[in-house]
Amino acid sequence: MEDTATNWSNSDENYVETCIFCLIANKKDENTKIIKETKDLVCFSDIFPCAPHHYLVIPRQHIFSCLSLHKGHIDLVERMAKLGKDVLHDQGITDMTDIRVGFHQPPFISVGHLHLHVLAPASQISKYMLYKFTPETKYFVTKNEEEKCVEILLPLYWMCVCLFVMILKNKQFFK
């Protein structure tokens, strides 16, 4: 995981030279085979698969994590999920009720670049890694949960950030 403070909040950078997923998205990593891509998304196999089919879908634009998303990203998340499901279909997966699709959220991420995990069959996820891919837990956020967070919690988060900044700027508050 990258350890630079700017990556936690800056979701407008298109490319970060030290980010392995930016390298993959821009075809600068020779070791990763891209399975499917669109103009703004790339899908490839997870290097540590936890199910027979375990893919990652990433945006070409550098977005640090699901916590960097806002309401304007809902369409992006939907397109990421669709691309992941399309890849599963292309790989012969027809039972879409036995899949797992979602994000890990910080601090439970290994790469600081938004990536959607797409796993199938969910019933065959490694029992040792199942905890990492259980929906509605702190480890794994599904698309629907992400949309709820964006719509409900994000305004509250920014209100807290603004309040904190106001407190820091107005030091007399602490006197």
C-alpha angles and dihedrals in degrees: 000000000000114000102206118121094218092064092062093067109014108092096156099076112107097203136014113195094211095050114100091205091053087053091050093046090052093045093246095124110082094191098062122079112210109221099190136352144181131193092281106016137063130194126199139154120279110248090224103042117198095187135030087265114034117160136169123217115199135178116239088229113081108249112165102218146321087283088065092060124107135183091281090063097061091097090049092053091048091051091048091053092047093051090049092050090046089055090050089051091048088052092055100262108144103161101084091176090070099058135098121214124176153099134268112225129214130309087027096063127100098196123042095225123093110263132171116215115220115189133177140217091020088194088065099051108133109270088225092057100035092102089063092057103040110125120237094027131112088254101056129033118191125214093258092049090048091053090050091050092048093049099040113019103035095070088050091049092052091046088056091047091050091048091050092050091049090051092050092049092047101054092171086076088078096048 
